[in-house]
Amino acid sequence: MINYVWALILISSIFFSFINGNLDVLEKAITESSSLAVEFVLSFCGIMAMWSGLMEIAHGSGLIKKASKVLLPFTKLLFPHQKDPEILSTIIMSFMANIFGAGNSSTVFALKAMEKLDEQNGRKQQASNDMCMFAVVNMAFAPLFPIMTIEIRSLTGSHDPYSTTLPSLVTSIITIIISIIVCKYYERKSP
């Protein structure tokens, strides 16, 4: 569907530029915005490489495992019937990657965790309570230090790129609490 929307926007731009005799303006806008988009994306390569490297160091040194022990009681509260330590550790690793702002790493752990939870669920058409809880809480997590948001805000000329950090964290905590309450409510209602 989104492809049709983009195609419609592109065709409309060409059509109205042709009618108004501004094809040169459209061509200039396309080339300038394309080069800006490439510069914008390339500027993230350095920050992503640095952050991924730091996450690898933290993972390899055992720092994430030590920090994940702090989350273990929280995880057991969310998944009281989950006894598989491998699934719990994968869930915790996903949470930790989110907390430290490494969304790419979190996605890898989240997919592994969801795959294991799906196997445990017997690959049914309906998601288990643990699968729903994990998806909701994992999506609600906001990083303690949202490096990518800060970088985007810096690149776009924000005077205070760090100003969204605290509101983002507060919103995330509220969202997680509400999400857990809703999931636990529906868990009690399900057979």
Backbone as a ProteinNet text record, in pm:
[ID]
protein_1_A
[PRIMARY]
MINYVWALILISSIFFSFINGNLDVLEKAITESSSLAVEFVLSFCGIMAMWSGLMEIAHGSGLIKKASKVLLPFTKLLFPHQKDPEILSTIIMSFMANIFGAGNSSTVFALKAMEKLDEQNGRKQQASNDMCMFAVVNMAFAPLFPIMTIEIRSLTGSHDPYSTTLPSLVTSIITIIISIIVCKYYERKSP
[TERTIARY]
81.8	0	86.3	191.9	276	346.5	376.1	438.5	346.9	218.1	122.7	117.6	126.3	124.6	246.2	365.6	486.2	478.9	429	415.5	320.5	210.5	114	178	254.4	323	421.8	499.1	598.3	531.5	430	358.9	291.8	232.1	168.3	271.4	388.5	494.1	537.1	557.9	598.4	488.5	366.1	252	237.5	234.7	216.1	338.5	457.5	576.7	571.2	523.5	510.8	407.2	291.9	184.4	232.1	303.8	350.2	480.7	537.9	663.7	782.7	778.5	885.1	959.4	978.4	1049.3	1193.2	1255.2	1392	1399.5	1295.9	1289.7	1274.8	1190.6	1172.4	1302.2	1370.1	1496.3	1599.8	1608.6	1703	1668	1538.2	1494.7	1527.7	1506.4	1534.3	1683.2	1767.7	1911.9	1966.4	1922.1	1971.3	1924.8	1797.3	1747.3	1808.4	1837.4	1901.4	2041.1	2116.8	2252.4	2248.8	2152.2	2138.1	2099.7	2013.9	1973	2093.1	2177.6	2296.4	2390.9	2413.9	2499.9	2443.1	2312.3	2246.2	2264.6	2243.8	2258	2403.3	2496.2	2637.1	2686.3	2627.3	2669.5	2635	2536.6	2500.8	2596.8	2668.1	2756.9	2858	2919.7	3019.5	2960.3	2848.8	2787.6	2736.6	2680.6	2633.2	2749.5	2859.4	2976.6	3034.4	3043.3	3096.3	3005.8	2875.4	2781.3	2776.5	2777.3	2777.9	2905.1	3017.3	3144	3140.9	3085.8	3073.7	2984	2875.6	2786.3	2857.1	2939.2	3015.3	3115.2	3180.3	3275	3200.7	3085.3	3005.5	2957.6	2919.3	2872.7	2988.6	3100.6	3216.6	3278	3275.1	3334	3243.2	3118.1	3024.6	2947.5	2968.8	2899.9	2748.9	2705.2	2561.2	2502.4	2575.9	2525.3	2512.1	2609.7	2601.9	2484.9	2469.5	2358.4	2224.3	2223.6	2097.6	2049	2140.1	2099	2007.8	2026.8	1941	1798.1	1786.6	1654.7	1588.4	1661.9	1605.8	1479.3	1473.2	1347.8	1231.7	1260	1159	1107.9	1200.8	1163.9	1081.3	1117.5	1040.5	900.6	888.2	756.5	669.7	731.7	658.1	624.5	715.7	700.5	709.5	610.1	619.9	620.8	563.7	556.7	674.3	759	871.6	986.2	1021.6	1126.5	1254.4	1246.5	1362.5	1463.2	1581.3	1678.8	1731.8	1735.9	1784.4	1688.5	1559	1459.4	1465.8	1473.5	1481.8	1606.2	1719.4	1841.6	1833.3	1769.5	1753.2	1660.3	1554.7	1462.5	1536.3	1614.4	1689.3	1790.3	1858.8	1955.8	1887.2	1767.4	1692.2	1657.2	1610.8	1578.6	1703.5	1815.6	1938.9	1987.1	1979.5	2021.3	1933.2	1803.8	1713.8	1750.7	1776.8	1809.3	1935.9	2035	2159.7	2156.1	2039.8	2023.3	2072	2096.3	2142	2024.2	1938.2	1816.4	1843.5	1953.9	1985.9	2015.7	2091.9	2122	1996.6	1914.3	1790.1	1700.7	1696.6	1613.1	1657.5	1788.3	1840.3	1797.6	1816.7	1777.4	1626.1	1550.3	1404	1353.1	1411.7	1369.8	1402.4	1520	1557.1	1460.4	1431.3	1341.1	1202.2	1153.2	1019.3	1014	1120.8	1126.9	1121.1	1196.5	1195.8	1058.9	999.8	866.3	762.4	779.8	687	701.9	825	848	782.7	797.1	738.2	584.9	532.7	388	332.7	418.5	374.1	340.4	392.8	370.3	222	142.2	-1.6	-26.7	-147.6	-185.9	-201.7	-225.2	-246.8	-120.8	-81	38	10.2	113	99.6	103.7	67.4	73.5	216.2	314.8	454.3	496.4	451.6	484.8	426.1	301.6	236.2	305.3	333.9	399.7	536.4	613.4	746.4	738.8	649.2	637.2	601.3	504.7	457.3	565.8	627.4	727.7	852.4	893.9	1013.2	994.3	875.7	849.2	837.3	803.2	783.8	914.3	1017.3	1144.4	1202.6	1253.4	1327.7	1468.8	1566	1703.1	1728.5	1818.7	1859.7	1934.6	2007.7	2081.7	2050	1947.7	1903.2	1998	2106.9	2214.9	2168.8	2082.8	2038.8	1949	1861.2	1774.5	1858.3	1954.6	2042.1	2120.4	2168.5	2244.5	2156.8	2035	1943.9	1915.6	1888.4	1859.2	1981.3	2100.4	2221.8	2240.4	2221.3	2240.3	2138	2021.4	1918.1	1920.2	2022.3	2041.8	1972.5	1937.2	1872.7	1968.6	1916.3	1998.8	2024.7	1934	1950	1909.2	1998.9	1962.2	1930.8	1972.7	1950.7	1816.9	1743.4	1622.3	1511	1515	1408.7	1439.1	1557.9	1598.3	1509.4	1492.7	1411.2	1263.6	1201.8	1061.4	1043.8	1140.7	1134	1139.8	1226.4	1240.3	1114.1	1058.9	936.8	820.3	807.3	700.9	716.3	839.2	864.9	825.8	860.8	827	675.9	605.7	459.4	399.5	452.5	403	425.3	542.3	571.3	474.7	452.4	362.1	220.6	170.6	35.6	28.5	131.7	134.1	130.4	207.7	210.2	74.2	13.3	-118.6	-220.7	-220.2	-315.9	-290.5	-163.1	-131.5	-172.1	-140.8	-176.9	-328.9	-401	-548.2	-600.8	-549.7	-597.7	-547.8	-431.4	-384.5	-482.5	-533.9	-628.7	-762.1	-797.6	-925.3	-916.1	-792.5	-780.4	-787.8	-839.9	-851.7	-719.3
-119.3	0	125.8	125.4	244.4	271.6	163.6	183.1	262.7	236.7	310.2	457	481.3	619.4	694.8	632.2	697.8	718.8	620.3	634.8	749.2	759.2	867.7	1004.1	1015.1	1140.9	1177.7	1081.3	1106.4	1148.3	1074.6	1107	1244	1272.9	1404.3	1516.3	1495.2	1596	1623.4	1517.5	1533.6	1602.8	1559.3	1615.5	1765.6	1803.7	1945.2	2029.8	1971	2044.2	2068.6	1970.8	1985	2091.6	2088.2	2185.8	2327.5	2344.5	2476.3	2518.2	2431.3	2462.5	2467.9	2388.4	2388.7	2255.8	2190	2061.5	2077.9	2192.8	2215.6	2225.5	2282.4	2291.3	2151.6	2069	1931	1852.8	1867.3	1796.6	1838.5	1969.5	2020.3	1967.1	1966.8	1917	1768.9	1690.8	1546.7	1521.6	1588.6	1563.6	1613.4	1731.4	1783.1	1696.9	1658.9	1578.5	1438.9	1385.3	1253.5	1258.8	1361.6	1371	1397.3	1478.7	1501.3	1373.9	1292.4	1166.1	1073	1067.2	981.3	1030.9	1161.9	1217.9	1187.3	1200.9	1178	1033.3	939.4	797.1	762.7	815	785.5	840.8	951.7	1007.9	913.7	825.9	728.8	610.8	585.9	469.1	473.3	588	599.6	576.1	640.5	627.4	485.2	423.1	284.4	188.3	210.7	124	136.4	260.9	282.2	216.3	237.2	184.9	32.6	-24.2	-170	-228	-159.7	-204.2	-201.1	-93.3	-85	-195.3	-225	-332.5	-467.4	-488.4	-613.3	-624.7	-514.6	-514.4	-543.4	-476.5	-498.7	-642.9	-697.6	-836.5	-932.1	-910.1	-997.9	-992.9	-877.4	-863.1	-914.1	-943	-992.3	-882.1	-757.2	-644.9	-655.4	-693.9	-705.1	-817.9	-928.9	-1039.5	-996.3	-920.4	-873	-776	-687.6	-591.9	-661.9	-771.1	-842.6	-911.1	-938.5	-997	-900.6	-771	-670.2	-684.8	-722.3	-736.2	-871	-965.5	-1099.8	-1099.6	-1030	-1029.9	-968.1	-862.7	-798.8	-897.4	-972.2	-1068.9	-1182.7	-1228.3	-1336.1	-1288.6	-1160.9	-1104.1	-1102.9	-1070	-1065.5	-1203.8	-1296.6	-1431.5	-1535	-1539.1	-1626	-1775	-1814.2	-1956.6	-1999.5	-1906	-1936.4	-1994.6	-2119.2	-2187.7	-2207.1	-2188.3	-2211.8	-2097.3	-2125.2	-2017.8	-1957	-2035.9	-1983.7	-1878.1	-1905.3	-1808.6	-1682.2	-1699.7	-1582.9	-1499.8	-1564.3	-1487.7	-1414.7	-1476.1	-1409.2	-1289.1	-1304.5	-1193.1	-1080.4	-1114.6	-1013.7	-943.7	-1019.4	-958.9	-860	-892.9	-801.1	-673.9	-689.6	-573.4	-487.2	-553.3	-479.5	-403	-465.4	-396.5	-274.2	-286.6	-171.7	-62.4	-100.6	-3.3	74.7	4.4	70.8	136.7	134.8	208.8	137.7	9.2	-65.7	-141.3	-70.3	-128.8	-242.5	-232.6	-339.1	-470.4	-461.4	-581.6	-634.6	-543.9	-584	-662.7	-621.6	-691.3	-835.8	-858	-994.3	-1080.3	-1026.9	-1101.5	-1120.8	-1018.2	-1026.6	-1134.8	-1143	-1246.7	-1386.1	-1400.4	-1530.2	-1566.8	-1470.4	-1495.4	-1531.8	-1459.2	-1485.6	-1622.4	-1658.6	-1790.5	-1902.1	-1885.5	-1986.1	-1992.1	-1874.9	-1871.6	-1935.1	-1917.5	-1977.4	-2129.7	-2177	-2322.2	-2378.4	-2307.9	-2350.4	-2348.9	-2258.9	-2245.8	-2352.7	-2431.2	-2534.4	-2478.6	-2359.6	-2293.2	-2283.5	-2251.9	-2233.5	-2102.8	-2088	-1966.6	-1849	-1877.7	-1773.6	-1758.8	-1635.4	-1610	-1644.5	-1693.2	-1724.6	-1595.4	-1607.2	-1491.2	-1437.1	-1527.3	-1484.3	-1410.3	-1458.1	-1391.9	-1250.7	-1237.5	-1105.6	-1011.5	-1061.4	-978	-932.9	-1025.3	-990.2	-885.3	-904.4	-809.7	-669.9	-664	-534.5	-463.2	-533.2	-469.6	-433.5	-521.2	-495.3	-372.4	-355.6	-240	-111.5	-121.8	-2.2	50	-33.1	9.6	127	223.1	333.6	329.2	363.4	358.2	464.1	431.2	529	643.6	611.1	712.4	692.7	759.9	738	801.4	733	786.8	821.6	738.8	766	889.3	904.7	1022.5	1148.5	1142.4	1256.9	1290.4	1187.3	1208.7	1271.5	1221.7	1279.1	1425.3	1452.5	1590	1679.9	1627.8	1706.6	1736.9	1635.2	1652.6	1747.3	1754.3	1841.8	1980.5	2010.2	2145.6	2179.2	2080.7	2107.8	2183.1	2281.9	2357.9	2277.8	2186.2	2102.8	1959.3	1884.9	1750.2	1652.6	1684.8	1596.2	1621.2	1722.4	1763.8	1659.7	1565.7	1465.2	1342.5	1334.1	1214.3	1188	1285.2	1265.7	1241.5	1323.2	1294.6	1156.1	1114.8	983	873.1	889.5	790.4	782.8	898	900.7	837.6	874.6	817.7	667	621.9	478.7	404.3	457.9	392.7	383.6	493.1	493.2	391.7	387.9	293.9	149.8	121.5	-15.1	-55.4	32.6	0.8	-25.8	60.4	41.7	-85.8	-111.7	-232.7	-359.2	-359.6	-476.5	-496.2	-388.1	-397.8	-454.5	-405.5	-453	-600	-636.1	-777.1	-869.3	-830	-913.3	-924.4	-818.1	-821.2	-923.8	-920.8	-1016	-1157.8	-1171.6	-1304.9	-1370.6	-1292.7	-1347	-1382.9	-1308.6	-1335.6	-1455.2	-1485.9	-1596.8	-1730.5	-1832.4	-1964.3	-2033.4
0	0	0	82.4	91.1	-41.1	-116.7	-248	-340.3	-331.6	-413.8	-372.4	-242.1	-192.8	-246	-234.4	-284.8	-435.5	-506.3	-651.8	-685.8	-612.6	-634.9	-607.9	-501.3	-469.8	-580.6	-626.2	-731.1	-861.8	-900.6	-1025.8	-1015.6	-900.8	-880.4	-889.1	-831	-836.5	-979.6	-1053.7	-1193.7	-1273.2	-1251.8	-1325.3	-1297.9	-1170	-1136.6	-1173.4	-1166.2	-1210.6	-1360.1	-1435.3	-1580.6	-1615.2	-1547.6	-1573.5	-1541.4	-1432.3	-1389.5	-1456.4	-1536.3	-1604.2	-1510.1	-1402.8	-1301.7	-1295.8	-1408.1	-1406.5	-1359.2	-1389	-1343.6	-1190.7	-1128.8	-982.7	-922.6	-985.1	-938.5	-950.8	-1063	-1083.7	-980.2	-953.5	-853.3	-714.5	-680.3	-549	-533.3	-639.1	-632.1	-611.5	-689.5	-677.3	-544	-498.9	-370.6	-253.6	-254.3	-142.9	-142.8	-260.4	-267.2	-207.9	-242.2	-188	-36.9	8.7	152.7	225.3	164.7	226.9	242.2	138.9	145.7	255.4	262.2	367.2	505.6	518.3	646.1	691	598.3	631.4	661.9	581.5	605.4	738.9	781.9	911	1026.2	1005.8	1110	1115.4	1007.3	1005.6	1118.9	1140.1	1246.2	1383.9	1410	1543	1565.6	1460.9	1473.6	1493.5	1421.2	1436.3	1577.2	1625.8	1760.8	1864.2	1851.4	1949.3	1944.5	1823.5	1810	1869.6	1848	1906.6	2058.4	2114.3	2259.9	2314.8	2242.7	2286.6	2280.5	2177.6	2167.9	2283.6	2315.3	2427.8	2558.2	2576.2	2697.8	2705.8	2591.6	2587.6	2614.7	2545.5	2560.7	2699.9	2763	2896.4	3007.5	2972.6	3072.6	3143.4	3101.3	3164.7	3147	3028.2	3003.2	3086.4	3099.9	3182.5	3327.9	3375.2	3513.9	3530.6	3433.6	3440	3424.5	3348.7	3327.6	3455	3548.9	3677.3	3753.6	3728.7	3791	3737.4	3609.9	3547.2	3575	3629.1	3649.8	3735.2	3848.3	3925.9	3846.5	3771	3686.5	3581.1	3522.5	3418.5	3477.9	3596.3	3659.9	3698.2	3729.5	3758.1	3631.2	3518.4	3392.3	3339.2	3356.5	3301.4	3413.6	3502.8	3620.5	3587.1	3474.7	3439.3	3351.2	3315.6	3226.9	3308.6	3280.9	3356.1	3275.8	3143.6	3057.8	3074.3	3132.5	3155.9	3025.3	2918.6	2790.2	2734.1	2745.9	2699.5	2785.3	2916.9	3005.8	2977.8	2953.7	2927.6	2794	2694.4	2564.7	2578.7	2656.5	2682.1	2753.1	2853.6	2928.7	2838.1	2752.6	2661.1	2567.5	2522.1	2437	2512.6	2636.2	2719.1	2741.6	2773.7	2801.6	2678.7	2562.9	2440.3	2416.7	2444.5	2431.5	2531.1	2654.8	2758.9	2722	2664.7	2628.7	2491.4	2427.9	2303	2179	2186.3	2069.2	2009.8	1941.1	1885.6	1789.1	1711.6	1616.3	1688.9	1794.9	1873.3	1940.8	1987.8	2053.2	1959	1833.4	1735.3	1719.1	1715.2	1700.7	1819.5	1941	2061.3	2067	2027.7	2031.9	1937.3	1817.6	1723	1775.9	1838.1	1896.9	2009.7	2095	2208	2157.9	2060.3	2008.3	1939.1	1871.4	1806.9	1911.8	2020.2	2127.9	2197.3	2219.6	2281	2188.8	2058.5	1962.3	1961.1	1970.1	1977.7	2103.6	2212.7	2339.1	2331.8	2251.3	2232.8	2138.9	2078.9	1986.2	1848	1817.6	1688.8	1654.2	1753	1733.1	1658.8	1608.8	1537.8	1633.7	1761.2	1859.9	1945.8	1970.2	2051.9	2198.3	2265.6	2408	2489.6	2616.9	2706.5	2715.9	2723.3	2731	2603.9	2489.6	2363.3	2359.4	2400.7	2401.8	2499.4	2618.3	2719.4	2669.8	2614	2565	2454.5	2359	2247.7	2297.5	2387.8	2437.2	2518.3	2611.7	2697.6	2616.8	2528.3	2448.4	2359.5	2305.4	2219.5	2301	2427.4	2510.3	2569.1	2572.8	2631.4	2553.9	2626.1	2565.9	2623.6	2544.2	2595.6	2701.8	2795.6	2895.4	2828.9	2725.8	2650.7	2502.4	2451.4	2312.8	2211.3	2185.9	2104	1962.4	1903.5	1766	1759.8	1855.1	1858.1	1876.9	1964.8	1988.7	1862	1794.1	1669.9	1562.1	1545.4	1445.2	1478.4	1603.9	1644.4	1623.6	1648.8	1626.4	1478.5	1395.8	1251.6	1189.2	1248.2	1192.4	1254.3	1335.3	1384.8	1515.2	1594.5	1722.7	1815.6	1886.2	1980.5	2107.8	2140.7	2259.6	2224.6	2160.4	2116	2229.6	2351.8	2466	2535.6	2492.5	2564.3	2562.4	2470.6	2464.7	2548.9	2605.7	2679.6	2800.8	2887.8	3008.1	2975.5	2888.1	2853.3	2790.6	2710.8	2648.3	2753.1	2850.2	2956.4	3042.4	3079.2	3160.3	3083.6	2957.3	2874	2861.4	2844.9	2832.9	2959.9	3075	3202.1	3218.6	3189	3198.5	3101.5	2979.9	2878.6	2921.5	2976.8	3022.6	3133.8	3229.2	3341	3289.9	3204.6	3149.7	3066.8	2987	2903.6	2988.7	3096.5	3185.1	3250.4	3296.3	3359.2	3261	3139.1	3037.6	3005.4	2987	2956.6	3071.3	3194.9	3309.7	3323.3	3293.4	3296.6	3197.3	3075.3	2974.6	2999.6	3063.8	3101	3198.1	3292.6	3389.7	3324.6	3220.9	3152.9	3058	3009.9	2913.9	2986.5	2918.4	2982.2	3001.8
[MASK]
+++++++++++++++++++++++++++++++++++++++++++++++++++++++++++++++++++++++++++++++++++++++++++++++++++++++++++++++++++++++++++++++++++++++++++++++++++++++++++++++++++++++++++++++++++++++++++++++

